[in-house]
Amino acid sequence: MDDKNLMENLLFTVKTTSGLFYNGTVESTTTNVRNVFDSALNKSLQMQNEIFTKMNDKGWYQTTPVEQQKITQTAQKFSQMR
């Protein structure tokens, strides 16, 4: 397995884990349990960002810039839904 595949697998795993921590945070019935899940979620999101940044720097995870007009249109669309 090369470095790119390893990083892709790691990113997928961290994203999946973040989802589980999110659900744990939302579904917690006590403050202590919620705080533990919330802390784990924040750490996993930091890890996800670090992996993404390294992959992006190496050209392994390309993103497409969005035009400002599309961002504005989307924001207006959702602001009307309130």
C-alpha positions as CSV (number, residue, x, y, z in Angstrom):
1,M,0.0,0.0,0.0
2,D,1.5,3.3,-1.0
3,D,1.3,6.6,1.1
4,K,-1.6,8.0,-0.9
5,N,-3.8,4.9,-0.3
6,L,-2.8,4.8,3.4
7,M,-3.8,8.5,3.8
8,E,-7.1,7.9,2.0
9,N,-7.9,5.0,4.3
10,L,-6.9,7.0,7.3
11,L,-9.1,9.9,6.3
12,F,-12.0,7.6,5.6
13,T,-11.6,6.0,9.1
14,V,-11.3,9.4,10.9
15,K,-14.4,10.7,9.0
16,T,-16.4,7.6,10.0
17,T,-15.2,7.9,13.6
18,S,-16.1,11.6,13.7
19,G,-19.7,10.6,12.7
20,L,-19.9,8.1,15.5
21,F,-18.6,10.7,18.0
22,Y,-21.1,13.2,16.7
23,N,-24.0,10.8,17.3
24,G,-22.7,10.0,20.7
25,T,-22.6,13.7,21.6
26,V,-26.1,14.3,20.3
27,E,-27.6,11.2,21.9
28,S,-25.9,11.5,25.3
29,T,-28.2,11.6,28.3
30,T,-25.7,12.9,30.9
31,T,-23.4,15.9,30.8
32,N,-20.3,13.8,31.6
33,V,-20.9,11.4,28.8
34,R,-21.7,14.3,26.4
35,N,-18.5,16.1,27.4
36,V,-16.4,12.9,26.7
37,F,-18.0,12.4,23.2
38,D,-17.7,16.2,22.5
39,S,-14.0,16.2,23.3
40,A,-13.4,13.1,21.2
41,L,-15.3,14.6,18.3
42,N,-13.2,17.8,18.4
43,K,-10.0,15.8,18.5
44,S,-11.1,13.7,15.6
45,L,-12.1,16.8,13.6
46,Q,-8.7,18.3,14.2
47,M,-7.1,15.0,13.0
48,Q,-9.3,15.0,9.9
49,N,-8.2,18.5,9.1
50,E,-4.6,17.7,9.5
51,I,-4.9,14.6,7.2
52,F,-6.9,16.6,4.7
53,T,-4.3,19.4,4.7
54,K,-1.4,17.0,4.1
55,M,-3.2,15.2,1.3
56,N,-4.2,18.5,-0.3
57,D,-0.6,19.8,-0.1
58,K,0.6,16.7,-1.9
59,G,-2.2,17.0,-4.5
60,W,-3.9,13.8,-3.3
61,Y,-7.1,15.5,-2.4
62,Q,-8.1,18.2,-4.9
63,T,-10.9,20.7,-4.1
64,T,-12.7,22.9,-6.6
65,P,-13.0,26.6,-5.6
66,V,-16.6,27.9,-5.6
67,E,-17.5,31.2,-7.2
68,Q,-18.5,33.9,-4.7
69,Q,-21.8,34.3,-6.6
70,K,-22.8,30.7,-5.9
71,I,-21.9,31.1,-2.2
72,T,-24.1,34.2,-2.0
73,Q,-27.0,32.5,-3.9
74,T,-26.9,29.5,-1.6
75,A,-26.7,31.7,1.5
76,Q,-29.7,33.7,0.3
77,K,-31.7,30.6,-0.5
78,F,-31.2,29.1,3.0
79,S,-31.8,32.5,4.7
80,Q,-35.3,32.5,3.1
81,M,-36.1,29.2,4.6
82,R,-36.3,30.5,8.2
